[in-house]
Amino acid sequence: MQQGDFTALAKDYINRTGYSARVLKHLAAYLGAGQESFVVADVGAGTGKLTEGLIRLGLRGYAVEPNHAMRAEGMRLNDGRGFQWREGSGENTTLPDGSVDWLLMASSFHWTDPQRSLPEFQRVLKPGGYLTVLWNPRDLEKNPLHQRIEARIHEMVPGVQRVSSGSSRYTEGIEQTLQAGGLFDNLIFLEAQHEAHMSRERYLGAWRSVNDIQAQAGPDRFNAVLRMIEEQVSGLEEIIVPYRTRAWTVQSSKGRHSV
């Protein structure tokens, strides 16, 4: 499996946890997203984990995803619910100029080239529109079970880099990146804790959907990692997984700084 190729993972993405409803609700209120004309774009939408949260807020717009298998699964799960699915990427969303009030990338901005994606986001945003990049890392300090599993993974796959994590270690410098070149400013940061209550089957399915470890470990070691995790949770009827949604929001300077 190649790092960044999610084709084989689409069916397991249903097991993943969505993003904090509190974070999305507060951001929507801050941005005035309740207006009927408000248009949202979920770019790098995957199978629609963030899209589902936006739908629950009554929002509508676009879900943009480059991977065919992920996009097909997202369309199957969210068809006819106010979002138009399109093929596209962070560097080429395929969206019209000035068509979006709020563009979001959930656990996907790190896969883009910011020198290309940020100008593209400004292009599709309306003057003064908003960009949010967010991640949903597990809150490992909250539970010894998850600390133990993570430590074992690093023992089994020495040097593994969790490039999809939104923990502080992997998002250092994100504020500077988002505001580089003067395309975006007025940064705000929101963070909230939340929990997912999972069956063993769903928990293991969520691990099967992880790309970065699979790509770095290879199939044999990753299967060994899955067996280790299964042993760690054997006998548990329910697994509580603590998460921490972390969201950075900036505003497009287009149309605000010109005189």
C-alpha positions in Angstrom: 0.0 0.0 0.0 1.3 3.5 -0.9 1.2 6.3 1.6 -1.8 8.5 0.7 -3.6 5.9 -1.4 -6.9 5.1 0.3 -8.4 2.9 -2.4 -8.3 -0.3 -0.3 -9.5 1.5 2.9 -12.8 2.9 1.7 -15.1 0.2 3.1 -13.5 0.4 6.5 -13.9 4.2 6.8 -17.4 3.8 8.1 -15.8 2.6 11.4 -14.0 5.9 11.9 -15.2 8.5 14.4 -16.7 11.8 13.3 -15.5 15.2 14.4 -16.6 17.1 17.5 -20.2 18.4 17.1 -19.4 21.2 19.5 -16.4 22.4 17.4 -18.5 22.4 14.2 -21.5 24.0 15.9 -19.4 26.9 17.4 -17.5 27.4 14.1 -20.8 27.5 12.1 -22.2 30.1 14.5 -19.1 32.2 14.4 -19.1 32.2 10.6 -22.8 32.9 10.2 -23.5 29.6 8.5 -27.2 29.6 9.2 -28.0 31.8 6.2 -29.8 30.0 3.4 -27.3 31.2 0.8 -24.3 29.9 2.8 -22.3 27.3 0.7 -19.8 24.9 2.3 -17.1 22.7 0.6 -15.6 19.7 2.3 -12.4 19.1 0.3 -10.6 15.8 0.7 -14.0 14.5 1.9 -13.0 10.9 1.9 -16.2 8.9 2.6 -17.9 11.9 4.2 -17.1 11.7 7.9 -17.0 15.5 8.2 -19.7 15.9 5.6 -22.1 14.0 7.9 -21.4 16.5 10.7 -22.1 19.4 8.3 -25.3 17.8 7.2 -26.5 17.5 10.8 -26.0 21.2 11.1 -28.3 21.7 8.1 -25.6 22.9 5.8 -25.2 22.2 2.1 -22.6 22.5 -0.6 -19.9 20.3 -2.1 -17.9 17.2 -1.1 -14.7 17.0 -3.1 -12.6 13.8 -3.1 -9.9 12.7 -5.5 -10.1 8.9 -4.8 -12.8 7.1 -6.7 -13.4 4.3 -4.2 -13.6 6.8 -1.3 -15.9 9.1 -3.3 -18.2 6.3 -4.3 -18.5 5.2 -0.7 -19.3 8.7 0.4 -21.9 9.1 -2.3 -23.5 5.8 -1.2 -23.7 6.9 2.4 -24.7 10.5 1.9 -26.6 10.7 -1.4 -29.3 13.3 -1.6 -28.5 15.0 1.6 -27.6 18.5 0.4 -24.0 17.9 -0.8 -23.0 17.5 -4.4 -20.0 15.1 -4.8 -17.3 16.0 -7.2 -13.9 14.7 -8.2 -11.1 17.0 -7.3 -8.2 17.7 -4.9 -6.8 20.4 -2.7 -4.7 21.7 -5.5 -7.6 21.5 -8.0 -11.0 21.5 -6.4 -12.8 21.9 -9.8 -15.2 24.3 -8.0 -16.1 27.7 -9.6 -14.4 30.9 -8.7 -15.9 32.7 -5.6 -18.5 29.9 -5.1 -18.0 28.9 -1.4 -18.4 30.7 1.9 -16.6 28.1 4.1 -14.1 25.5 2.9 -12.9 22.7 5.2 -10.3 20.0 5.0 -10.6 17.3 7.7 -7.5 15.2 8.3 -6.4 15.9 4.8 -4.6 19.3 4.5 -1.3 17.6 5.3 -1.6 15.6 2.0 -1.6 18.9 0.0 1.1 21.2 -1.3 0.2 24.4 0.5 1.9 26.6 -2.1 -0.8 25.3 -4.6 -3.7 24.4 -2.3 -4.0 27.8 -0.5 -4.2 29.9 -3.7 -6.8 27.4 -4.9 -8.8 27.7 -1.8 -8.7 31.5 -2.0 -9.8 31.3 -5.6 -13.0 29.3 -4.8 -13.9 31.2 -1.7 -16.1 34.3 -1.8 -14.4 37.6 -0.7 -13.8 37.2 3.1 -14.7 33.5 3.0 -13.2 31.1 5.6 -10.9 28.1 5.5 -10.8 25.5 8.3 -8.3 22.7 8.6 -9.0 20.2 11.3 -7.9 16.9 12.7 -9.3 14.3 15.1 -6.3 12.7 17.1 -6.9 10.2 19.8 -6.4 11.7 23.2 -3.9 9.1 24.4 -3.3 10.6 27.8 -6.9 9.8 28.8 -6.6 6.0 28.7 -3.8 3.6 29.5 -5.2 1.0 27.0 -4.6 3.3 24.1 -1.2 4.4 25.4 -0.2 0.8 25.6 -1.3 0.0 22.1 0.5 3.1 20.7 3.7 2.1 22.5 3.5 -1.4 21.1 3.0 -0.1 17.6 6.2 1.9 17.8 8.0 -1.1 19.1 6.8 -3.3 16.2 7.3 -0.6 13.6 10.3 1.4 14.7 10.4 4.9 13.4 6.8 5.0 12.2 5.6 8.5 11.6 1.9 9.2 12.2 1.6 11.7 9.4 -2.2 11.7 9.6 -2.3 12.7 13.2 -3.4 16.1 14.3 -1.5 16.0 17.6 0.8 19.0 18.5 3.8 17.1 17.3 2.6 16.9 13.7 0.8 20.3 13.4 3.7 22.5 14.6 3.9 25.5 12.4 0.4 25.2 10.9 -0.5 28.8 11.9 2.4 30.1 9.8 1.7 27.8 6.9 -2.0 28.9 6.7 -1.1 32.6 6.8 2.0 32.5 4.6 1.9 34.8 1.6 -0.9 37.0 3.0 -3.7 35.0 1.4 -5.4 34.3 4.7 -5.4 35.9 8.2 -7.6 36.4 11.3 -6.7 32.9 12.6 -8.7 31.3 15.3 -8.2 27.9 17.0 -10.8 25.7 18.6 -10.3 22.4 20.4 -12.8 20.1 22.1 -12.6 16.6 23.7 -15.1 14.0 22.7 -15.5 10.2 23.0 -16.5 7.3 20.7 -18.0 4.2 22.2 -17.1 1.3 19.9 -17.6 -2.4 19.7 -14.5 -4.6 19.2 -15.5 -5.1 15.6 -15.8 -1.4 14.9 -12.6 -0.6 16.8 -10.6 -3.1 14.7 -12.3 -1.8 11.6 -11.1 1.7 12.4 -7.6 0.5 12.7 -7.8 -1.3 9.3 -8.6 2.1 7.8 -5.3 3.6 8.9 -3.1 4.4 5.9 0.1 5.8 7.4 1.0 2.8 9.5 0.1 0.3 6.8 2.2 2.1 4.2 5.2 2.2 6.5 4.9 -1.2 8.1 4.0 -3.3 5.1 1.4 -6.0 5.0 3.1 -8.6 7.3 4.0 -6.2 10.1 0.6 -4.4 9.8 -1.2 -7.7 10.2 0.9 -8.4 13.2 -0.1 -5.0 14.6 -3.8 -5.8 14.1 -3.3 -9.1 15.9 -1.7 -7.3 18.8 -4.5 -4.8 19.0 -7.1 -7.6 18.9 -5.3 -9.3 21.8 -5.3 -6.0 23.8 -9.0 -5.6 23.5 -10.1 -9.2 23.8 -12.8 -9.6 26.4 -14.0 -6.0 26.1 -17.6 -5.6 25.0 -17.1 -1.9 24.5 -14.1 0.3 23.9 -14.2 4.0 24.8 -11.9 6.0 22.6 -11.1 9.6 23.7 -10.6 12.1 20.9 -9.6 15.8 20.6 -10.9 17.6 17.6 -8.4 20.5 16.7 -9.5 23.1 14.2 -7.6 26.1 12.7 -9.7 28.7 10.9 -8.5 31.6 8.8 -10.2 34.2 6.6 -9.5 35.0 3.0 -7.9 38.4 2.6 -9.4 38.6 -0.9 -11.7 41.6 -1.3 -10.8 42.9 2.2 -7.3 44.3 1.8 -7.6 45.9 -1.6 -8.4 49.6 -1.7 
